[in-house]
Amino acid sequence: MARPYTYSAEYIKQVEGYLAMSQDVYDTVTNKLLRVRIPSIEAFARFIGVHKDTVYEWEKQQPEFSDALELIRLEQRERLMNHGLFGTYNATIAKLMLSANHNMKERVDTTTNDKELPTPILAMPHVQPDNSNQESSGPK
């Protein structure tokens, strides 16, 4: 039998603890990444022992809790962007997660369909004729 879940403001405080424990694990000698721990709302729900749907329902009902969950989303987005760009995380997976979780999409330039534009033909600059060999007809 499933137990009923009652919201508690204590869950807001637990977001900070969750973010602290969801840091990547590095080898202290080689500084090589051993384990990726990207924070997520679903993992936070598991951390506090409730179903993810319950967490999403509390988010709708409790503005302070919603703000706390936004910290998880921001941490996830920042890590995916930075580590994806740096190459610490798999760029394809980072891109997929940014698209799915943060509405960040790759865009195509619809005006050119991402094709190169032809090189424009530039007018030749106006060149003054060299009159140094001609006699001067006026004062200089």
URKA-V468435 format. One record per helix or strand. SS is the DSSP state (h for helix, s for strand). FROM is the first residue (numbers start at 1). TO is the last residue. If there is no record, write none. Layout:
# URKA-V468435
ss=<SS/SS>
from=<FROM/FROM>
to=<TO/TO>
This chain:
# URKA-V468435
ss=<h/s/s/h/h/h/h>
from=<10/25/33/41/52/63/91>
to=<21/26/35/48/61/86/102>
